[in-house]
Amino acid sequence: MRSALSVLVAIAAAHLRIRLRQTVVAVGGVAIGVGFFLAVSGMMSGSQKDFIKTLVDSAPHIIVTDERRRPARQPAATAFPDGAVAVRHATPRDEVRGL
């Protein structure tokens, strides 16, 4: 197996040395192609993130709440079941439900 691999490497190296100009053109073409692919891929990813950010920031969010069901127990009420008379400067946690 080792000798077969070394024979194949020797044949490939000989062909690459003989056709040096063709090898350089092929390597250059692959390098340029990979570079353009990475550039376009990065631009598309950035454009997609910017588009989504712009779309979410400009469109208002609609929150639908349920008035008939009891809201979930808040963490402050759970932590202090009998001790807290009033909780001040704390925002209640809203439960977001799907439609």
Contact map, one row per residue, 1 for C-alpha under 8 A:
111110000000000000000000000000000000000000000000000000000000000000000000000000000000000000000000000
111111000000000000000000000000000000000000000000000000000000000000000000000000000000000000000000000
111111100000000000000000000000000000000000000000000000000000000000000000000000000000000000000000000
111111110000000000000000000000000000000000000000000000000000000000000000000000000000000000000000000
111111111000000000000000000000000000000000000000000000000000000000000000000000000000000000000000000
011111111100000000000000000000000000000000000000000000000000000000000000000000000000000000000000000
001111111110000000000000000000000000000000000000000000000000000000000000000000000000000000000000000
000111111111000000000000000000000000000000000000000000000000000000000000000000000000000000000000000
000011111111100000000000000000000000000000000000000000000000000000000000000000000000000000000000000
000001111111110000000000000000000000000000000000000000000000000000000000000000000000000000000000000
000000111111111000000000000000000000000000000000000000000000000000000000000000000000000000000000000
000000011111111100000000000000000000000000000000000000000000000000000000000000000000000000000000000
000000001111111110000000000000000000000000000000000000000000000000000000000000000000000000000000000
000000000111111111000000000000000000000000000000000000000000000000000000000000000000000000000000000
000000000011111111100000000000000000000000000000000000000000000000000000000000000000000000000000000
000000000001111111110010000000000000000000000000000000000000000000000000000000000000000000000000000
000000000000111111110000000000000000000000000000000000000000000000000000000000000000000000000000000
000000000000011111110000000000000000000000000000000000000000000000000000000000000000000000000000000
000000000000001111111110000000000000000000000000000000000000000000000000000000000000000000000000000
000000000000000111111111000000000000000000000000000000000000000000000000000000000000000000000000000
000000000000000000111111100000000000000000000000000000000000000000000000000000000000000000000000000
000000000000000000111111110000000000000000000000000000000000000000000000000000000000000000000000000
000000000000000100111111111000000000000000000000000000000000000000000000000000000000000000000000000
000000000000000000011111111100000000000000000000000000000000000000000000000000000000000000000000000
000000000000000000001111111110000000000000000000000000000000000000000000000000000000000000000000000
000000000000000000000111111111000000000000000000000000000000000000000000000000000000000000000000000
000000000000000000000011111111100000000000000000000000000000000000000000000000000000000000000000000
000000000000000000000001111111110000000000000000000000000000000000000000000000000000000000000000000
000000000000000000000000111111111000000000000000000000000000000000000000000000000000000000000000000
000000000000000000000000011111111100000000000000000000000000000000000000000000000000000000000000000
000000000000000000000000001111111110000000000000000000000000000000000000000000000000000000000000000
000000000000000000000000000111111111000000000000000000000000000000000000000000000000000000000000000
000000000000000000000000000011111111100000000000000000000000000000000000000000000000000000000000000
000000000000000000000000000001111111110000000000000000000000000000000000000000000000000000000000000
000000000000000000000000000000111111111000000000000000000000000000000000000000000000000000000000000
000000000000000000000000000000011111111100000000000000000000000000000000000000000000000000000000000
000000000000000000000000000000001111111110000000000000000000000000000000000000000000000000000000000
000000000000000000000000000000000111111111000000000000000000000000000000000000000000000000000000000
000000000000000000000000000000000011111111100000000000000000000000000000000000000000000000000000000
000000000000000000000000000000000001111111110000000000000000000000000000000000000000000000000000000
000000000000000000000000000000000000111111111000000000000000000000000000000000000000000000000000000
000000000000000000000000000000000000011111111100000000000000000000000000000000000000000000000000000
000000000000000000000000000000000000001111111110000000000000000000000000000000000000000000000000000
000000000000000000000000000000000000000111111111000000000000000000000000000000000000000000000000000
000000000000000000000000000000000000000011111111100000000000000000000000000000000000000000000000000
000000000000000000000000000000000000000001111111110000000000000000000000000000000000000000000000000
000000000000000000000000000000000000000000111111111000000000000000000000000000000000000000000000000
000000000000000000000000000000000000000000011111111100000000000000000000000000000000000000000000000
000000000000000000000000000000000000000000001111111110000000000000000000000000000000000000000000000
000000000000000000000000000000000000000000000111111111000000000000000000000000000000000000000000000
000000000000000000000000000000000000000000000011111111100000000000000000000000000000000000000000000
000000000000000000000000000000000000000000000001111111110000000000000000000000000000000000000000000
000000000000000000000000000000000000000000000000111111111000000000000000000000000000000000000000000
000000000000000000000000000000000000000000000000011111111100000000000000000000000000000000000000000
000000000000000000000000000000000000000000000000001111111110000000000000000000000000000000000000000
000000000000000000000000000000000000000000000000000111111111000000000000000000000000000000000000000
000000000000000000000000000000000000000000000000000011111111000000000000000000000000000000000000000
000000000000000000000000000000000000000000000000000001111111000000000000000000000000000000000000000
000000000000000000000000000000000000000000000000000000111111100000000000000000000000000000000000000
000000000000000000000000000000000000000000000000000000011111110000000000000000000000000000000000000
000000000000000000000000000000000000000000000000000000000011111000000000000000000000000000000000000
000000000000000000000000000000000000000000000000000000000001111100000000000000000000000000000000000
000000000000000000000000000000000000000000000000000000000000111110000000000000000000000000000001000
000000000000000000000000000000000000000000000000000000000000011111000000000000000000000000000000000
000000000000000000000000000000000000000000000000000000000000001111100000000000000000000000000001000
000000000000000000000000000000000000000000000000000000000000000111111000000000000000000000000000000
000000000000000000000000000000000000000000000000000000000000000011111100000000000000000000000000000
000000000000000000000000000000000000000000000000000000000000000001111100000000000000000000000000000
000000000000000000000000000000000000000000000000000000000000000001111110000000000000000000000000000
000000000000000000000000000000000000000000000000000000000000000000111111000000000000000000000000000
000000000000000000000000000000000000000000000000000000000000000000001111100000000000000000000010000
000000000000000000000000000000000000000000000000000000000000000000000111110000000000000000000010000
000000000000000000000000000000000000000000000000000000000000000000000011111011000000000000000000000
000000000000000000000000000000000000000000000000000000000000000000000001111111000000000000011000000
000000000000000000000000000000000000000000000000000000000000000000000000111111100000000000000000000
000000000000000000000000000000000000000000000000000000000000000000000000011111110000001000000000000
000000000000000000000000000000000000000000000000000000000000000000000000111111111001000000000000000
000000000000000000000000000000000000000000000000000000000000000000000000111111111000000000000000000
000000000000000000000000000000000000000000000000000000000000000000000000001111111000000000000000000
000000000000000000000000000000000000000000000000000000000000000000000000000111111111000000000000000
000000000000000000000000000000000000000000000000000000000000000000000000000011111111000000000000000
000000000000000000000000000000000000000000000000000000000000000000000000000000011111100000000000000
000000000000000000000000000000000000000000000000000000000000000000000000000000011111100000000000000
000000000000000000000000000000000000000000000000000000000000000000000000000010011111111000000000000
000000000000000000000000000000000000000000000000000000000000000000000000000000000111111000000000000
000000000000000000000000000000000000000000000000000000000000000000000000000000000001111100000000000
000000000000000000000000000000000000000000000000000000000000000000000000000100000001111111000000000
000000000000000000000000000000000000000000000000000000000000000000000000000000000000011111000000000
000000000000000000000000000000000000000000000000000000000000000000000000000000000000001111100000000
000000000000000000000000000000000000000000000000000000000000000000000000000000000000001111110000000
000000000000000000000000000000000000000000000000000000000000000000000000000000000000000011111000000
000000000000000000000000000000000000000000000000000000000000000000000000010000000000000001111100000
000000000000000000000000000000000000000000000000000000000000000000000000010000000000000000111110000
000000000000000000000000000000000000000000000000000000000000000000000000000000000000000000011111000
000000000000000000000000000000000000000000000000000000000000000000000011000000000000000000001111100
000000000000000000000000000000000000000000000000000000000000001010000000000000000000000000000111110
000000000000000000000000000000000000000000000000000000000000000000000000000000000000000000000011111
000000000000000000000000000000000000000000000000000000000000000000000000000000000000000000000001111
000000000000000000000000000000000000000000000000000000000000000000000000000000000000000000000000111
